[in-house]
Amino acid sequence: MGPKNSKKFPQDARSKDMSSGTTWCAVDVLAVDLGMTVTDVLNLVLVRLAKVKDDSCAYERDDGDLSAIQLVELSKDAKSHMPKGAECGRESLFA
């Protein structure tokens, strides 16, 4: 059993509920329990899945602001990576 707008959603739901998928029957029951349409339930699930993915960043959260000592050290290190020589005007870049 698929949703009314079956062209918009895949029909290959699982034959039984499991951690990697669910049946249309389970989706229908959830929709009734939540007082929502099947489409609304699927949209809600997708939004929450996207949020979970966003919360599991590819990098670790930092410890907060840098200390004054860290800022000084970063500034010293950055100076060694900056270009050396005379400055040129913007116009000369396009000449």
Phi, psi and omega in degrees: 000122182250173179291164181300319178269061188297339179291337184272340184235147181295148182265357186270054175292162181291156176281340174214154181290138176205176184293337182262007179176173182217168178269160176296330179299317180295322178295317179298316180297317179298319179299316179296315180300323182271353182068036183236169172276163177300319179300316179297320179297313181296320177296318178299315180299316180295320178296316180293324177296318178297321179294318178300318179296318178296324182289339178260074185298159178282352180228159180282147176293146181279176183273002183116200181296152175287148177283168179299320179296317179296321179296319178296314180297319179296319179296316178299315181294321182296323180301324181289342181261355182281150179295151180250155176116183182286148177279150176238155180282162179301322183300323182290341178290333184253006182281000000 
